[in-house]
């Protein structure tokens, strides 16, 4: 009989940038792969598309998984459904210019949440605002 070899991966942080190519299959596989990393604690998922159908695709890719070890999540607007699979998330960072109503509907489902923030594009500052020189 053949012997099965199991590998224990020590992956703690993943950073993905996803575009439009084969998005359905990519997200389904990504959802499965996240479940292979029991030590995964930080996920960044940036998706460059404003299409609203990605919410449904995101839900389909991740809804059957729970990732209890993920505590820090950095997400693009259309990736918020991933939060439903991260019940122990303590920190949510949004890749958008502000906290959106879409995010607010997910936050009550995160009992461990301690911090919510967002990233913004310094080139979009209005007026005579001069950012700090080190930025």
C-alpha positions as CSV (number, residue, x, y, z in Angstrom):
1,X,0.0,0.0,0.0
2,X,1.1,3.5,-0.7
3,X,2.0,5.8,2.1
4,X,0.5,9.2,2.4
5,X,2.8,12.0,3.3
6,X,1.4,15.0,5.1
7,X,3.1,18.3,5.2
8,X,2.6,20.8,8.0
9,X,2.9,24.3,6.5
10,X,4.0,27.1,8.8
11,X,2.5,30.0,6.9
12,X,1.4,32.9,9.0
13,X,0.9,35.7,6.6
14,X,-0.5,35.7,3.1
15,X,-0.8,38.7,0.7
16,X,-2.8,38.3,-2.5
17,X,-3.6,40.7,-5.2
18,X,-6.3,39.4,-7.5
19,X,-7.5,40.7,-10.9
20,X,-10.3,39.7,-13.2
21,X,-8.7,36.5,-14.7
22,X,-10.6,33.3,-13.7
23,X,-11.8,35.0,-10.5
24,X,-14.3,32.3,-9.6
25,X,-11.9,29.4,-9.7
26,X,-9.1,31.4,-8.1
27,X,-11.2,32.4,-5.1
28,X,-12.6,28.9,-4.6
29,X,-9.0,27.5,-4.6
30,X,-7.8,30.3,-2.3
31,X,-10.5,29.5,0.2
32,X,-9.4,25.9,0.2
33,X,-5.7,26.8,0.5
34,X,-6.3,29.1,3.5
35,X,-7.7,26.1,5.4
36,X,-4.4,24.2,4.9
37,X,-2.5,26.8,7.1
38,X,-3.5,26.3,10.7
39,X,-1.1,29.0,11.8
40,X,-2.4,31.6,9.4
41,X,-3.0,34.8,11.4
42,X,-2.8,37.7,8.8
43,X,-4.5,37.9,5.4
44,X,-4.3,40.7,2.9
45,X,-6.6,40.4,0.0
46,X,-6.5,43.2,-2.6
47,X,-8.9,43.0,-5.5
48,X,-8.6,45.5,-8.3
49,X,-12.2,45.7,-9.7
50,X,-15.2,47.7,-8.8
51,X,-17.7,45.2,-10.1
52,X,-20.4,44.4,-7.5
53,X,-20.7,40.7,-8.5
54,X,-17.5,40.0,-6.7
55,X,-19.4,40.0,-3.4
56,X,-21.2,36.9,-4.5
57,X,-18.1,35.3,-5.9
58,X,-16.3,36.0,-2.6
59,X,-19.1,34.4,-0.6
60,X,-19.0,31.3,-2.8
61,X,-15.2,31.0,-2.4
62,X,-15.1,31.2,1.4
63,X,-18.5,30.5,2.9
64,X,-17.9,26.8,3.6
65,X,-14.7,27.6,5.6
66,X,-14.0,29.0,9.0
67,X,-10.5,30.3,9.7
68,X,-10.3,30.6,13.5
69,X,-6.6,31.5,13.6
70,X,-6.9,34.6,11.4
71,X,-6.8,37.7,13.6
72,X,-5.7,40.4,11.2
73,X,-7.5,41.1,7.9
74,X,-6.6,43.7,5.3
75,X,-9.3,43.8,2.6
76,X,-10.4,45.6,-0.5
77,X,-14.1,46.7,-0.5
78,X,-15.4,43.7,-2.5
79,X,-13.5,41.2,-0.3
80,X,-15.5,42.0,2.9
81,X,-17.5,38.7,2.8
82,X,-14.2,37.0,3.8
83,X,-14.8,38.4,7.3
84,X,-17.7,36.0,7.8
85,X,-15.1,33.2,7.7
86,X,-12.8,34.9,10.3
87,X,-14.9,34.9,13.5
88,X,-11.8,35.7,15.7
89,X,-10.6,38.7,13.7
90,X,-9.3,41.4,16.0
91,X,-8.1,43.9,13.5
92,X,-9.7,44.9,10.1
93,X,-7.9,47.2,7.8
94,X,-9.8,48.4,4.7
95,X,-8.1,49.2,1.4
96,X,-10.3,52.1,0.6
97,X,-10.4,55.8,1.3
98,X,-13.0,55.5,4.1
99,X,-14.9,53.0,6.2
100,X,-17.9,52.1,4.1
101,X,-21.5,51.1,4.9
102,X,-20.7,47.7,3.3
103,X,-18.1,47.1,6.1
104,X,-20.4,48.2,8.8
105,X,-22.8,45.3,8.1
106,X,-20.0,42.8,8.8
107,X,-18.5,44.3,12.0
108,X,-21.3,43.1,14.3
109,X,-20.5,39.5,13.3
110,X,-17.0,39.9,14.7
111,X,-17.2,39.4,18.5
112,X,-13.4,39.8,19.0
113,X,-12.9,43.0,16.9
114,X,-10.6,45.6,18.6
115,X,-9.4,47.8,15.7
116,X,-10.8,49.0,12.4
117,X,-8.9,51.3,10.1
118,X,-8.4,52.1,6.5
119,X,-5.7,52.9,4.0
120,X,-6.0,55.9,1.7
121,X,-4.2,57.3,-1.3
122,X,-2.2,60.4,-0.4
123,X,-2.6,61.7,-3.9
124,X,-6.3,62.2,-3.1
125,X,-5.8,64.7,-0.4
126,X,-7.6,67.9,-1.1
127,X,-6.8,71.5,-0.4
128,X,-3.4,72.8,0.8
129,X,-2.6,69.6,2.8
130,X,1.0,68.7,2.7
131,X,1.7,65.1,4.0
132,X,4.5,64.4,6.3
133,X,7.8,64.4,4.3
134,X,8.5,60.8,5.3
135,X,5.3,59.6,3.7
